Amino acid sequence: MNRRLFLAKSAALGVSGLLLRRPVLAQAAWGRGAAAPTAVAFTPIRRGVGMFTGRGGAIGWLSNAEALVAVDTQFADTAEQFLAGLPGREGRMLDLVINTHHHGDHTGGNATFRGATRSILGHANVPELMRSGGGRGAPATPPVVPDTTFTESWRREIGDEVITARYFGAAHTRGDIVTHFEQANVIHLGDLAFNRVYPVIDRNAGGTFQGWLSVLERIAAEYPADTTYIFGHSHASDSRYTTLGTRADLLRFRDYVSALLEHTRREIAAGRSREQIVELQNLPEFEDYHVEGNSRLPGNLGAAFDELTS
């Protein structure tokens, strides 16, 4: 662990511990018999940039005297908790909300944020993916989609921070972006990286493992080696691996995607069927990804097989 990340995690222990108590203290406001709010945590990283965890993909945030920004919105209930507890907000409008991609656990709070932000930004493919359900059929309720989009790159100076967003091509979906807080040197990857957990790929929405591998290689090559990363998701039962990590964690996920493709190619070359290939529950040499009883690896193998044989 590099010094920057060590200091960020150490500083977060006291702050996030206090903020975790907020839902308990506020429980009466949800009404008698109402479901208790999800336990949440606000984790400062540096220079006013931090991470929020609750339910769904991790939210990144920037909060200082001149700017309020959120990256992703989780779900409606945790979006309310985020807006109520964001350090330094005190009723202020957000300058910007950024959607890393279209999936509901990252955009389900957009409607909640809509009245609290001046703009919502996403890749040009995201509005259509949200309206079409990512190729699975239009949602019952029309989604709140980004009102500002871009195709390759976007940049904005907000207060003393510079935020850039870049699209490197289809990966997890065909709408995933990299959001960089340049002065803080913190990147929110959305679901472009899963930390020590078998990922989800959305082939209906243009996802491709070969494209994903290429995107991960470009991220690792083009951003500073000491960047701190916010990942969309992490290993639920291993406290060593969280949604806050380093370039080494990013490269470990790259190695997983590469190994998945190579394993599938070898199995296809050996004449094994799709049904035989997807029987594997855990990939050798990736013990830190292993799970018992409910592995996503068969789904990854099936998607890789379909991609490599289509």
N, C-alpha and C positions, 0 to 999 in steps of 0.2 A: 504494500500500500504506500503510495507516495505521500509526501508531507502535506500537500494541499488537501488531499482527501482525508487523511488522518485528522487534521485540524477541523475540517468541516464536520466530520462525524462526531468528533469529541465535543465540539461546541453545540451540536444538535441534541445531545443527550438530555441536558437540563431543560432546554426550551420545548422539545417535543413532548417530554414527560408531562410538563405543565399543561400543554395544549391538549393532550389526550383527555384531560379531565373535563374539558369544556362541554362535551355532549352530556355527561352525567349531570353537571350542574344545571344545564339548560333543559333537562328532560321534561320538566313540568310544562314548558311552553308548547310541547307537542300534543298536549291534551291527554285526558284520562283514557287509558286503553289504547292509545296510539303506539305504533312500533317505535322502540327506542332508536335514536340516530346511530348510524354506523360510527364506531370508534375511529377517529381520524388523528393525524399528526402533521404538523407543520415543521419541516426540517430546514433551517437556514443552511446555506452552503457558503456563499461569500458575495460581497458587494451588493447586497439586497436581493440576490437570487436565491431561491429555495425550492423545496419539493414538498408536495402535499400527497399523502397517501390516505385512502379511504376504501372505496369499492370501485374497482375498474382500474384503468390505466393511470399511472402516476401523473399528477398535474405539476408542471413547473410554474414558478411565479417570479415576478420582479416587483418589488415594492420599495419605493423610496419617496422622498418629498416631491419629486417631479414626475413619477411614472408609476403606473399600475398595469401589469400585463399578466395574463395567464396562458399557459400552453396546455391545451386539452381541458375537458370539462366533466369527465366521468359521467355520473347519472344525476337526475334531477335532485334527489335527496342529498347526495354528497356535494353537489354544486351549491346548494343552499348553505351547507355547513362551511364550505370553503369561503363563500362570500361573507358569511357572518364572522369568520375567525381570521381572515387574511390579515397578518400583521401590518399595521399602519394604514389600513384602508379607511376606517372611520367614516363610512358612508360615501366615500368618493366614487365617481364613475371610473371604470377601468378604461384605459386608453385603447387596449387591444386584447382580443382573444385569438389564439392561433390553434387551429385543428391540425394535428399531425397526420391524420388520415380520416377515413369516414366511419370507422366502426363505432357501434353504439356505446361501448364502454369508454370511449374517448370523446364522443360528441353528444351523448345522451343528456348532458346538462346545458346544451346550447340554448334551449328555450329559457332556462332559468337565467343564464347570463345575458340574454338578448337585451333586457331592459337595464342592465348594469354595465354595458360596455359600448364604446363608440363604434366598434367595428369588429368583425370576425374574419380572419384570414385563413385561407387554405389553398391547396394546389388546385389548378384548373379542373382536374378530373373529379375532385371531391363532391361538388354539388350534384353532379349527375349520379355518382355512385350512391350518395345518400338518398336521392329521390327514387332510385331504382332498387334500393335495398342491396346494392352491390351485385346486381344480376339475379337476385333471388325473388324479385317481385317488390312492387312499391309498398312501403310501410302504411299501416292503417291511418296514422296521423302524419300529415305532411311535416317533414323535418325542418328545423331551422338551419339553413345552410350558410356557408361563408358568403358575405357580401363583397369581399375583395379576394381576388385570386391572382395567381401567377403561374407561368409555365416552367421556367428554369430557375430563376433566382429573384430574391426580393431583399431589400435592405431598408432599415429605418433607424435614425438616431432618436432615442427617447430619453430625455434628461441626459445623464452622463453615461448612458449605456448605448451600445450599438447592437441591434438585433438583425441577424441575417437568416434567411430561410432558403434552402436549396433543394432541388429535385434532381436525383441522380438516375432516375429510371425505375421501371417496375421491379418490385421486390416482394415484400409481404402483400402488397396490393399494387395498383398502378397509380396510387395517390400519396405515397409516403414521403414526408419531407424531413430534413435535418434542420433544427432550429438552434442557432448558436447565439448565446449572450457573449459577445466578443470580449468586453472588458473583464467580465467575471470569468471568462473561459469555461463556461458551462454549456453543454449541449444536451438538448432534449431530443431523444431518438424516437419517441413514440414506440411503435412495435417493430421498428427496424432492428431492434436487438432485444432478446429475451435473456435474462441473466440466470444461467444454470437451470433452465427449465425448457422442455421440448416446446417449440413454438407452434403457432397456428399460421398456416398460409392460406390465403383466400384466392384460389385459382379462378373462381367465378368473377372476381374483381381484378383480374389481370396479374395475380401473383405468380412469380416464377422463382424457383430456387436458384437457377443459374444466374438470373438477373440479380437476385438477392446477394449471392456471393460476390458479384462484381461491385455492387453498391457498397458492401462492407469493406472491400479492398480499397475503394476510393475514399471512404470516410477515414479509414486508418491512415492512409497516405497523405491526405490533404489537410487534416486538422492537427493542432499541436499535440505532442506526445503526452503532455501533462494535463490535457483536458479532463475535466470531470464530466461523467455522463449520467444523465437520468434515463433509465430504461423503462419501457412500458410495464414490464412484469418481471418477477424474479421467483426463485425457488421458495415455495410457501413454507416449507418445514425446515429450512437450513438457514440459521441466522447469519452465517458467514456471507451469504449472498443476498444483497438487497437490490432495490431499484436505483441505488446510487453506486456508481462504480468507476472503473478506470479503463484506459486503453487495453490493458491486459484482459479485462473481462470482455471487451468488445472483440478482441482477437480470439478469445476462447470460443465465442459464439460463431465467428467466422470459420474457425476450425471445425466446429460441429457441422455447419452447413456443407463445407467441403467434404467432410468424411461421409455424411449422409449420401451425397451425390456419388462419391466413389464406391461406396458399399453397394448402392443400388445398381450402378453400372456393372460391377463385378457379378452380381447376382443375375442380372439380365443376360450377360455374356455366358454365364454357366447354364443357361437354359431354364432357370427357375421361373415359375409363374408368378403373377401378381399375388395370388392367394397365398403362395408359399412365402414370398418376400415379406408380406405384412404380418406374418406370425411373430416376428421378432419384437420383443417388448422393451429391450434396452440395448443401446448401441455400445459395443465393446470400446474400451478406452475413454468412455465418457461417464464414469461413475458419478461425477458431480451432477449429472443430469438425470440419474436414474430415479424412477418412482416405482412403487409397487401397487398393482391392482387397477390403475387407471392411467396407463401411459398413453401419451399422444404420439409416440413413435410410430405405431402402425399407420396412423393417418399421414404422418410425414413421409413414410416409405411409399404409401400408395400414391401420394401426390407426386413424389419424385419419379416413380415408375411411369405414371401417366404423362408427365412432362418429357421424360427421356424417350418414350416410345410413341409419342403423338406425331 
